[in-house]
Amino acid sequence: MAPHLLLVLRILFFLTGVSDTQSVSTVSHVSVKQGGSITIPCLYNQRYRNNVKYGCRGYNWLGCSTVVRTDHPKTSGKTSVSDDINQRVFTVTMTSLSLSDSDYYWCIVERKSKADDGDRLQISVTPGTPELYVDQQQITGVVGGSVTVLCYYSSQGSSGRWCRMGGSCVAVGYYGALDGTFVKLVQEQRETTNGYVLMVNMSGLMMKNTGWYWCEKGKLQMPVHITVNQPTTTQSTTANQNNGGTDETQQEKDQRLERMFFYLLKAGSVLPFLLCTIIAVVKFRENRHQDDTKDALTPESCFWRNVPTVCTKYFFPERNNNTLSVQNIMKESLQ
């Protein structure tokens, strides 16, 4: 399609509404070291599985320049794109970044009969240490195991978070769960790097935990992909050799205790309410039983029931239970 015609269509789409419902999302701001690389995940709605996706550069959507497309070109210079229709994520990877690559970019899904749908992000390339970074964006784990992600940042500032793309987040200082997997976040200072680190531990991994996540610190995010595989004999043997067997077992025990503590806390928040409800019901039933017993008793019924203890309590409180007799009850009832 001719560039000028494409621009006209974009303007028409913009005048009628860029998108009726935004169904594409990505991170908002990433910081990358000069010469490094970055992979940006773009999550899209299920109905866009078969649509063409593309990456675009520019602050405004109307005037942005297409860099790569999932149909053609999939690779342009140091930028490439791939689409995982099962995870509903297409990724744009940029390598050998230079300071001139700092700019705004778009993740866009092409739609034939409607305005294209997309989301914008900012990439900042710095000559020094990035404000937020990870050692690697690709992490692998096994079902039932755990993974640890280290997110480094330069200043303490606001507390960090760990988020599932398209899902929820867990903040520092809290235990939480993402898709049924226990998550623990620890934030500490590192004297060697004169900075801070956010340690994210996910334990009890399941296959459904495969996907994109990100570390978040203030306005910055750093995407990380976690792949969960089925365990194999080779993987188990290698893990034991690398961790000394006993240490790995102790770590698993600690993680199980932490998960148990987390679920006990959740159950404990409900337990006081249940106990109060049970106590209230028991008290109510006792009071109601006593009232019914008192209402049913008369001096005459005391004689026929031969229950001196109860009758003395309600009709002859001044007398001792041991001295109450049938004759006394009859006298009282005839008066």
DAFEN-V656402 format. One record per run of one state. SS is the DSSP state (helix for helix, strand for strand, loop for the rest). FROM is the first residue (numbers start at 1). TO is the last residue. Records with the same first field share a line. If there is no record, write none. Layout:
BEGIN
SS->FROM-TO  FROM-TO
END
This chain:
BEGIN
loop->1-2  16-23  26-28  34-37  45-45  49-52  58-64  70-74  77-78  85-88  95-98  102-102  110-116  127-131  135-137  143-145  154-160  165-168  172-174  179-180  191-194  204-206  210-210  218-219  230-232  244-245  297-298  306-307  316-320  324-325  335-335
helix->3-15  46-48  99-101  207-209  233-243  246-296  299-305  308-315  321-323  326-334
strand->24-25  29-33  38-44  53-57  65-69  75-76  79-84  89-94  103-109  117-126  132-134  138-142  146-153  161-164  169-171  175-178  181-190  195-203  211-217  220-229
END
